[in-house]
């Protein structure tokens, strides 16, 4: 399962795409927000382990983003946490370029469901779906939607039961024929899709820094807060002592202004 090599599914046409969109918004995107916090925390941990910020950013972005590209956090002399947040936003902006290399899977927050019809099926029983993400928990949410069932793209690597080789071969051939028909029109244009929002962690963190007394409100709105990221970084570092002391130490290290 990856974003660039999505898995195949089919959806009963009794289930509207509007209901799918609402279900993803209700159940999927809150999990996506958790993955954002984890991604920012992962970058923070790398920065705490290496004093050379530029080296860290270039390593994580395959040389596509450097410290000098993070102009918002630099202009405000913000600390490592804000730099990590801006790096994530800039990295996702770059991935829109056709020639760009994706960020490492743990930092790649892209998620997309693409919906297609089989125009040769007069009954139109199914809508066919390609779902791509780097995060298994998001795919698990998608699988739980009403009317969704796995319908993998046929591959020569698909296992075949020796006891029913003929039946398995026929099923593979049928799936291959269906997907060939379904995908053929989209060689020329993109199908209808539902995608995760673009991360805007730079501004979430800036709000959290400017109005620390409103962090509970921001968290309820699905925004990433400083306290959330600090707690995740402290957990990853496995700091000893009380959680309050660990969080305070990590917060001080991540928020110390960079000259």
Secondary structure, DSSP 4 states (H G I P E B T S, - for coil): --SSSPEEEEEETTS-HHHHHHHIIIIIHHHHHHHHHHHHHHHHHHHHH-S-HHHHHHHHTTTS--GGG-HHHHHTT--HHHHHHHHHHHHHHHTTSTTPPPPPTTT---EEEEEEE-TT-TT--EEEEEEEES-HHHHHHHHTSTTEEE-PPP-TT----GGGHHHHHHHHHHHHHHHHHHHHGGGTSPPEEEEPPPP-HHHHHHHHHH-GGGHHHHHHTT---HHHHHHHHHHHHT--S-HHHHHHHHHHHHHSPP-
